[in-house]
């Protein structure tokens, strides 16, 4: 029988192992994460996942790529949201 300390150490090791694994199960989740990475806005990754689900994955990808083509933007994430909501 394991002692409580050994059980706790094994449990913490298992949690660390799980946290390093990806939990993406739907395609719109992956698209949302890609967009967050492209725009450099990982803080709001759940927002991009939600938007990819609502507005469609292809539309969101195209919009993010068109925003990134503009080189003189200071905040591409803010411009992305402005363009998305103006459509």
Backbone atoms as SQL, in Angstrom:
CREATE TABLE atoms (id INTEGER PRIMARY KEY, chain TEXT, resi INTEGER, resn TEXT, atom TEXT, x REAL, y REAL, z REAL);
INSERT INTO atoms VALUES
  (1, 'A', 1, 'UNK', 'N', 0.832, -1.175, 0.000),
  (2, 'A', 1, 'UNK', 'CA', 0.000, 0.000, 0.000),
  (3, 'A', 1, 'UNK', 'C', 0.881, 1.244, 0.000),
  (4, 'A', 2, 'UNK', 'N', 0.496, 2.240, -0.816),
  (5, 'A', 2, 'UNK', 'CA', 1.266, 3.474, -0.906),
  (6, 'A', 2, 'UNK', 'C', 0.991, 4.367, 0.288),
  (7, 'A', 3, 'UNK', 'N', 2.052, 5.054, 0.700),
  (8, 'A', 3, 'UNK', 'CA', 1.832, 6.046, 1.751),
  (9, 'A', 3, 'UNK', 'C', 1.150, 7.263, 1.134),
  (10, 'A', 4, 'UNK', 'N', 0.616, 8.089, 1.977),
  (11, 'A', 4, 'UNK', 'CA', -0.082, 9.284, 1.509),
  (12, 'A', 4, 'UNK', 'C', 0.866, 10.212, 0.754),
  (13, 'A', 5, 'UNK', 'N', 2.093, 10.315, 1.191),
  (14, 'A', 5, 'UNK', 'CA', 3.073, 11.174, 0.529),
  (15, 'A', 5, 'UNK', 'C', 3.398, 10.646, -0.872),
  (16, 'A', 6, 'UNK', 'N', 3.592, 9.338, -0.992),
  (17, 'A', 6, 'UNK', 'CA', 3.876, 8.762, -2.306),
  (18, 'A', 6, 'UNK', 'C', 2.692, 8.952, -3.249),
  (19, 'A', 7, 'UNK', 'N', 1.492, 8.755, -2.727),
  (20, 'A', 7, 'UNK', 'CA', 0.289, 8.936, -3.537),
  (21, 'A', 7, 'UNK', 'C', 0.184, 10.386, -4.016),
  (22, 'A', 8, 'UNK', 'N', 0.472, 11.320, -3.126),
  (23, 'A', 8, 'UNK', 'CA', 0.430, 12.741, -3.481),
  (24, 'A', 8, 'UNK', 'C', 1.454, 13.092, -4.541),
  (25, 'A', 9, 'UNK', 'N', 2.654, 12.553, -4.428),
  (26, 'A', 9, 'UNK', 'CA', 3.696, 12.816, -5.417),
  (27, 'A', 9, 'UNK', 'C', 3.318, 12.240, -6.782),
  (28, 'A', 10, 'UNK', 'N', 2.758, 11.030, -6.783),
  (29, 'A', 10, 'UNK', 'CA', 2.323, 10.419, -8.046),
  (30, 'A', 10, 'UNK', 'C', 1.204, 11.231, -8.680),
  (31, 'A', 11, 'UNK', 'N', 0.295, 11.702, -7.856),
  (32, 'A', 11, 'UNK', 'CA', -0.832, 12.496, -8.348),
  (33, 'A', 11, 'UNK', 'C', -0.339, 13.793, -8.976),
  (34, 'A', 12, 'UNK', 'N', 0.589, 14.476, -8.320),
  (35, 'A', 12, 'UNK', 'CA', 1.125, 15.724, -8.862),
  (36, 'A', 12, 'UNK', 'C', 1.887, 15.485, -10.160),
  (37, 'A', 13, 'UNK', 'N', 2.613, 14.382, -10.239),
  (38, 'A', 13, 'UNK', 'CA', 3.329, 14.052, -11.472),
  (39, 'A', 13, 'UNK', 'C', 2.333, 13.804, -12.610),
  (40, 'A', 14, 'UNK', 'N', 1.244, 13.129, -12.315),
  (41, 'A', 14, 'UNK', 'CA', 0.213, 12.869, -13.318),
  (42, 'A', 14, 'UNK', 'C', -0.435, 14.172, -13.786),
  (43, 'A', 15, 'UNK', 'N', -0.679, 15.094, -12.875),
  (44, 'A', 15, 'UNK', 'CA', -1.258, 16.383, -13.258),
  (45, 'A', 15, 'UNK', 'C', -0.316, 17.173, -14.166),
  (46, 'A', 16, 'UNK', 'N', 0.979, 17.144, -13.878),
  (47, 'A', 16, 'UNK', 'CA', 1.950, 17.831, -14.728),
  (48, 'A', 16, 'UNK', 'C', 1.973, 17.219, -16.118),
  (49, 'A', 17, 'UNK', 'N', 1.894, 15.904, -16.173),
  (50, 'A', 17, 'UNK', 'CA', 1.895, 15.212, -17.461),
  (51, 'A', 17, 'UNK', 'C', 0.650, 15.588, -18.266),
  (52, 'A', 18, 'UNK', 'N', -0.499, 15.636, -17.635),
  (53, 'A', 18, 'UNK', 'CA', -1.744, 15.982, -18.321),
  (54, 'A', 18, 'UNK', 'C', -1.743, 17.421, -18.817),
  (55, 'A', 19, 'UNK', 'N', -1.168, 18.324, -18.051),
  (56, 'A', 19, 'UNK', 'CA', -1.192, 19.740, -18.436),
  (57, 'A', 19, 'UNK', 'C', -0.362, 20.004, -19.679),
  (58, 'A', 20, 'UNK', 'N', 0.600, 19.156, -19.967),
  (59, 'A', 20, 'UNK', 'CA', 1.428, 19.372, -21.148),
  (60, 'A', 20, 'UNK', 'C', 0.795, 18.799, -22.407),
  (61, 'A', 21, 'UNK', 'N', -0.293, 18.049, -22.279),
  (62, 'A', 21, 'UNK', 'CA', -0.952, 17.453, -23.432),
  (63, 'A', 21, 'UNK', 'C', -2.039, 18.387, -23.951),
  (64, 'A', 22, 'UNK', 'N', -2.216, 18.370, -25.262),
  (65, 'A', 22, 'UNK', 'CA', -3.219, 19.213, -25.898),
  (66, 'A', 22, 'UNK', 'C', -4.614, 18.658, -25.646),
  (67, 'A', 23, 'UNK', 'N', -5.569, 19.547, -25.493),
  (68, 'A', 23, 'UNK', 'CA', -6.949, 19.132, -25.267),
  (69, 'A', 23, 'UNK', 'C', -7.879, 19.639, -26.366),
  (70, 'A', 24, 'UNK', 'N', -7.340, 19.822, -27.549),
  (71, 'A', 24, 'UNK', 'CA', -8.134, 20.289, -28.677),
  (72, 'A', 24, 'UNK', 'C', -8.882, 19.099, -29.251),
  (73, 'A', 25, 'UNK', 'N', -10.216, 19.197, -29.262),
  (74, 'A', 25, 'UNK', 'CA', -10.996, 18.086, -29.783),
  (75, 'A', 25, 'UNK', 'C', -11.880, 18.487, -30.952),
  (76, 'A', 26, 'UNK', 'N', -12.090, 19.755, -31.172),
  (77, 'A', 26, 'UNK', 'CA', -12.922, 20.249, -32.274),
  (78, 'A', 26, 'UNK', 'C', -12.079, 21.123, -33.189),
  (79, 'A', 27, 'UNK', 'N', -12.449, 21.160, -34.453),
  (80, 'A', 27, 'UNK', 'CA', -11.656, 21.929, -35.421),
  (81, 'A', 27, 'UNK', 'C', -11.707, 23.428, -35.141),
  (82, 'A', 28, 'UNK', 'N', -12.842, 23.925, -34.657),
  (83, 'A', 28, 'UNK', 'CA', -12.921, 25.365, -34.383),
  (84, 'A', 28, 'UNK', 'C', -12.026, 25.754, -33.211),
  (85, 'A', 29, 'UNK', 'N', -11.749, 24.822, -32.305),
  (86, 'A', 29, 'UNK', 'CA', -10.823, 25.115, -31.211),
  (87, 'A', 29, 'UNK', 'C', -9.416, 25.327, -31.749),
  (88, 'A', 30, 'UNK', 'N', -9.029, 24.474, -32.680),
  (89, 'A', 30, 'UNK', 'CA', -7.709, 24.603, -33.286),
  (90, 'A', 30, 'UNK', 'C', -7.595, 25.917, -34.059),
  (91, 'A', 31, 'UNK', 'N', -8.632, 26.261, -34.795),
  (92, 'A', 31, 'UNK', 'CA', -8.620, 27.513, -35.564),
  (93, 'A', 31, 'UNK', 'C', -8.520, 28.711, -34.618),
  (94, 'A', 32, 'UNK', 'N', -9.274, 28.683, -33.533),
  (95, 'A', 32, 'UNK', 'CA', -9.200, 29.770, -32.566),
  (96, 'A', 32, 'UNK', 'C', -7.808, 29.931, -31.977),
  (97, 'A', 33, 'UNK', 'N', -7.168, 28.821, -31.682),
  (98, 'A', 33, 'UNK', 'CA', -5.803, 28.873, -31.150),
  (99, 'A', 33, 'UNK', 'C', -4.812, 29.363, -32.203),
  (100, 'A', 34, 'UNK', 'N', -5.018, 28.957, -33.456),
  (101, 'A', 34, 'UNK', 'CA', -4.148, 29.435, -34.532),
  (102, 'A', 34, 'UNK', 'C', -4.272, 30.941, -34.695),
  (103, 'A', 35, 'UNK', 'N', -5.492, 31.439, -34.655),
  (104, 'A', 35, 'UNK', 'CA', -5.716, 32.878, -34.811),
  (105, 'A', 35, 'UNK', 'C', -5.092, 33.643, -33.642),
  (106, 'A', 36, 'UNK', 'N', -5.248, 33.137, -32.441),
  (107, 'A', 36, 'UNK', 'CA', -4.633, 33.780, -31.274),
  (108, 'A', 36, 'UNK', 'C', -3.117, 33.844, -31.445),
  (109, 'A', 37, 'UNK', 'N', -2.537, 32.783, -31.978),
  (110, 'A', 37, 'UNK', 'CA', -1.095, 32.768, -32.221),
  (111, 'A', 37, 'UNK', 'C', -0.692, 33.728, -33.323),
  (112, 'A', 38, 'UNK', 'N', -1.473, 33.768, -34.391),
  (113, 'A', 38, 'UNK', 'CA', -1.154, 34.664, -35.507),
  (114, 'A', 38, 'UNK', 'C', -1.204, 36.120, -35.065),
  (115, 'A', 39, 'UNK', 'N', -2.183, 36.448, -34.236),
  (116, 'A', 39, 'UNK', 'CA', -2.350, 37.837, -33.795),
  (117, 'A', 39, 'UNK', 'C', -1.519, 38.163, -32.553),
  (118, 'A', 40, 'UNK', 'N', -0.913, 37.144, -31.957),
  (119, 'A', 40, 'UNK', 'CA', -0.106, 37.359, -30.755),
  (120, 'A', 40, 'UNK', 'C', -0.943, 37.731, -29.551),
  (121, 'A', 41, 'UNK', 'N', -2.111, 37.143, -29.446),
  (122, 'A', 41, 'UNK', 'CA', -3.054, 37.494, -28.371),
  (123, 'A', 41, 'UNK', 'C', -3.547, 36.233, -27.662),
  (124, 'A', 42, 'UNK', 'N', -2.626, 35.509, -27.044),
  (125, 'A', 42, 'UNK', 'CA', -2.997, 34.266, -26.351),
  (126, 'A', 42, 'UNK', 'C', -3.834, 34.524, -25.104),
  (127, 'A', 43, 'UNK', 'N', -3.794, 35.733, -24.616),
  (128, 'A', 43, 'UNK', 'CA', -4.588, 36.055, -23.430),
  (129, 'A', 43, 'UNK', 'C', -6.085, 35.884, -23.704),
  (130, 'A', 44, 'UNK', 'N', -6.491, 36.131, -24.940),
  (131, 'A', 44, 'UNK', 'CA', -7.897, 36.042, -25.324),
  (132, 'A', 44, 'UNK', 'C', -8.191, 34.848, -26.227),
  (133, 'A', 45, 'UNK', 'N', -7.458, 33.767, -26.061),
  (134, 'A', 45, 'UNK', 'CA', -7.626, 32.618, -26.952),
  (135, 'A', 45, 'UNK', 'C', -9.030, 32.032, -26.888),
  (136, 'A', 46, 'UNK', 'N', -9.676, 32.071, -25.742),
  (137, 'A', 46, 'UNK', 'CA', -11.035, 31.526, -25.647),
  (138, 'A', 46, 'UNK', 'C', -12.015, 32.364, -26.474),
  (139, 'A', 47, 'UNK', 'N', -11.764, 33.656, -26.583),
  (140, 'A', 47, 'UNK', 'CA', -12.605, 34.515, -27.417),
  (141, 'A', 47, 'UNK', 'C', -12.489, 34.120, -28.884),
  (142, 'A', 48, 'UNK', 'N', -11.266, 33.855, -29.342),
  (143, 'A', 48, 'UNK', 'CA', -11.068, 33.470, -30.738),
  (144, 'A', 48, 'UNK', 'C', -11.674, 32.099, -31.027),
  (145, 'A', 49, 'UNK', 'N', -11.647, 31.211, -30.059),
  (146, 'A', 49, 'UNK', 'CA', -12.295, 29.909, -30.220),
  (147, 'A', 49, 'UNK', 'C', -13.800, 30.106, -30.372),
  (148, 'A', 50, 'UNK', 'N', -14.367, 30.941, -29.536),
  (149, 'A', 50, 'UNK', 'CA', -15.805, 31.221, -29.592),
  (150, 'A', 50, 'UNK', 'C', -16.183, 31.857, -30.928),
  (151, 'A', 51, 'UNK', 'N', -15.382, 32.813, -31.384),
  (152, 'A', 51, 'UNK', 'CA', -15.668, 33.477, -32.649),
  (153, 'A', 51, 'UNK', 'C', -15.549, 32.513, -33.824),
  (154, 'A', 52, 'UNK', 'N', -14.576, 31.610, -33.779),
  (155, 'A', 52, 'UNK', 'CA', -14.430, 30.623, -34.855),
  (156, 'A', 52, 'UNK', 'C', -15.640, 29.701, -34.899),
  (157, 'A', 53, 'UNK', 'N', -16.194, 29.404, -33.753),
  (158, 'A', 53, 'UNK', 'CA', -17.385, 28.555, -33.704),
  (159, 'A', 53, 'UNK', 'C', -18.599, 29.303, -34.249),
  (160, 'A', 54, 'UNK', 'N', -18.739, 30.566, -33.907),
  (161, 'A', 54, 'UNK', 'CA', -19.905, 31.348, -34.308),
  (162, 'A', 54, 'UNK', 'C', -19.873, 31.777, -35.773),
  (163, 'A', 55, 'UNK', 'N', -18.731, 32.268, -36.219),
  (164, 'A', 55, 'UNK', 'CA', -18.641, 32.894, -37.535),
  (165, 'A', 55, 'UNK', 'C', -18.107, 31.979, -38.625),
  (166, 'A', 56, 'UNK', 'N', -17.590, 30.837, -38.266),
  (167, 'A', 56, 'UNK', 'CA', -17.044, 29.924, -39.263),
  (168, 'A', 56, 'UNK', 'C', -15.532, 29.991, -39.312),
  (169, 'A', 57, 'UNK', 'N', -14.947, 28.846, -39.467),
  (170, 'A', 57, 'UNK', 'CA', -13.488, 28.734, -39.397),
  (171, 'A', 57, 'UNK', 'C', -12.800, 29.405, -40.584),
  (172, 'A', 58, 'UNK', 'N', -13.331, 29.192, -41.785),
  (173, 'A', 58, 'UNK', 'CA', -12.687, 29.755, -42.977),
  (174, 'A', 58, 'UNK', 'C', -12.727, 31.274, -42.976),
  (175, 'A', 59, 'UNK', 'N', -13.867, 31.830, -42.619),
  (176, 'A', 59, 'UNK', 'CA', -14.000, 33.289, -42.575),
  (177, 'A', 59, 'UNK', 'C', -13.011, 33.890, -41.587),
  (178, 'A', 60, 'UNK', 'N', -12.878, 33.270, -40.433),
  (179, 'A', 60, 'UNK', 'CA', -11.978, 33.792, -39.409),
  (180, 'A', 60, 'UNK', 'C', -10.519, 33.704, -39.854),
  (181, 'A', 61, 'UNK', 'N', -10.156, 32.597, -40.482),
  (182, 'A', 61, 'UNK', 'CA', -8.781, 32.462, -40.974),
  (183, 'A', 61, 'UNK', 'C', -8.470, 33.508, -42.032),
  (184, 'A', 62, 'UNK', 'N', -9.395, 33.681, -42.989),
  (185, 'A', 62, 'UNK', 'CA', -9.186, 34.671, -44.055),
  (186, 'A', 62, 'UNK', 'C', -9.041, 36.074, -43.475),
  (187, 'A', 63, 'UNK', 'N', -9.876, 36.396, -42.512),
  (188, 'A', 63, 'UNK', 'CA', -9.822, 37.722, -41.899),
  (189, 'A', 63, 'UNK', 'C', -8.503, 37.931, -41.161),
  (190, 'A', 64, 'UNK', 'N', -8.058, 36.930, -40.426),
  (191, 'A', 64, 'UNK', 'CA', -6.794, 37.050, -39.692),
  (192, 'A', 64, 'UNK', 'C', -5.622, 37.215, -40.652),
  (193, 'A', 65, 'UNK', 'N', -5.637, 36.482, -41.761),
  (194, 'A', 65, 'UNK', 'CA', -4.554, 36.614, -42.741),
  (195, 'A', 65, 'UNK', 'C', -4.566, 37.986, -43.392),
  (196, 'A', 66, 'UNK', 'N', -5.754, 38.510, -43.681),
  (197, 'A', 66, 'UNK', 'CA', -5.813, 39.836, -44.296),
  (198, 'A', 66, 'UNK', 'C', -5.345, 40.915, -43.319),
  (199, 'A', 67, 'UNK', 'N', -5.621, 40.736, -42.040),
  (200, 'A', 67, 'UNK', 'CA', -5.147, 41.692, -41.032),
  (201, 'A', 67, 'UNK', 'C', -3.629, 41.632, -40.935),
  (202, 'A', 68, 'UNK', 'N', -3.076, 40.436, -41.001),
  (203, 'A', 68, 'UNK', 'CA', -1.621, 40.306, -40.895),
  (204, 'A', 68, 'UNK', 'C', -0.888, 40.845, -42.118),
  (205, 'A', 69, 'UNK', 'N', -1.580, 40.944, -43.247),
  (206, 'A', 69, 'UNK', 'CA', -0.952, 41.510, -44.447),
  (207, 'A', 69, 'UNK', 'C', -0.680, 42.996, -44.294),
  (208, 'A', 70, 'UNK', 'N', -1.390, 43.646, -43.409),
  (209, 'A', 70, 'UNK', 'CA', -1.160, 45.069, -43.151),
  (210, 'A', 70, 'UNK', 'C', 0.025, 45.194, -42.193),
  (211, 'A', 71, 'UNK', 'N', 1.094, 45.758, -42.674),
  (212, 'A', 71, 'UNK', 'CA', 2.348, 45.783, -41.909),
  (213, 'A', 71, 'UNK', 'C', 2.418, 46.904, -40.877),
  (214, 'A', 72, 'UNK', 'N', 1.636, 47.960, -41.036),
  (215, 'A', 72, 'UNK', 'CA', 1.802, 49.133, -40.177),
  (216, 'A', 72, 'UNK', 'C', 0.852, 49.155, -38.984),
  (217, 'A', 73, 'UNK', 'N', 0.287, 48.033, -38.603),
  (218, 'A', 73, 'UNK', 'CA', -0.639, 47.984, -37.466),
  (219, 'A', 73, 'UNK', 'C', 0.126, 47.851, -36.156),
  (220, 'A', 74, 'UNK', 'N', -0.270, 48.645, -35.173),
  (221, 'A', 74, 'UNK', 'CA', 0.341, 48.532, -33.850),
  (222, 'A', 74, 'UNK', 'C', -0.283, 47.390, -33.051),
  (223, 'A', 75, 'UNK', 'N', -1.592, 47.223, -33.205),
  (224, 'A', 75, 'UNK', 'CA', -2.312, 46.195, -32.457),
  (225, 'A', 75, 'UNK', 'C', -3.203, 45.405, -33.424),
  (226, 'A', 76, 'UNK', 'N', -2.665, 44.338, -34.039),
  (227, 'A', 76, 'UNK', 'CA', -3.454, 43.595, -35.021),
  (228, 'A', 76, 'UNK', 'C', -4.696, 42.933, -34.424),
  (229, 'A', 77, 'UNK', 'N', -4.657, 42.564, -33.165),
  (230, 'A', 77, 'UNK', 'CA', -5.821, 41.927, -32.537),
  (231, 'A', 77, 'UNK', 'C', -6.988, 42.902, -32.444),
  (232, 'A', 78, 'UNK', 'N', -6.716, 44.137, -32.085),
  (233, 'A', 78, 'UNK', 'CA', -7.775, 45.142, -31.992),
  (234, 'A', 78, 'UNK', 'C', -8.348, 45.448, -33.370),
  (235, 'A', 79, 'UNK', 'N', -7.488, 45.537, -34.365),
  (236, 'A', 79, 'UNK', 'CA', -7.960, 45.790, -35.725),
  (237, 'A', 79, 'UNK', 'C', -8.801, 44.608, -36.226),
  (238, 'A', 80, 'UNK', 'N', -8.386, 43.405, -35.898),
  (239, 'A', 80, 'UNK', 'CA', -9.140, 42.203, -36.259),
  (240, 'A', 80, 'UNK', 'C', -10.555, 42.273, -35.705),
  (241, 'A', 81, 'UNK', 'N', -10.685, 42.640, -34.450),
  (242, 'A', 81, 'UNK', 'CA', -12.012, 42.725, -33.827),
  (243, 'A', 81, 'UNK', 'C', -12.841, 43.838, -34.465),
  (244, 'A', 82, 'UNK', 'N', -12.216, 44.957, -34.793),
  (245, 'A', 82, 'UNK', 'CA', -12.926, 46.067, -35.410),
  (246, 'A', 82, 'UNK', 'C', -13.467, 45.660, -36.770),
  (247, 'A', 83, 'UNK', 'N', -12.637, 44.993, -37.565),
  (248, 'A', 83, 'UNK', 'CA', -13.058, 44.569, -38.895),
  (249, 'A', 83, 'UNK', 'C', -14.131, 43.491, -38.794),
  (250, 'A', 84, 'UNK', 'N', -13.989, 42.587, -37.871),
  (251, 'A', 84, 'UNK', 'CA', -14.976, 41.512, -37.692),
  (252, 'A', 84, 'UNK', 'C', -16.339, 42.068, -37.355),
  (253, 'A', 85, 'UNK', 'N', -16.395, 43.041, -36.466),
  (254, 'A', 85, 'UNK', 'CA', -17.674, 43.589, -36.033),
  (255, 'A', 85, 'UNK', 'C', -18.243, 44.616, -37.012),
  (256, 'A', 86, 'UNK', 'N', -17.436, 45.079, -37.950),
  (257, 'A', 86, 'UNK', 'CA', -17.961, 46.010, -38.956),
  (258, 'A', 86, 'UNK', 'C', -18.607, 45.272, -40.125),
  (259, 'A', 87, 'UNK', 'N', -18.362, 43.977, -40.237),
  (260, 'A', 87, 'UNK', 'CA', -18.947, 43.199, -41.348),
  (261, 'A', 87, 'UNK', 'C', -20.364, 42.804, -41.054);
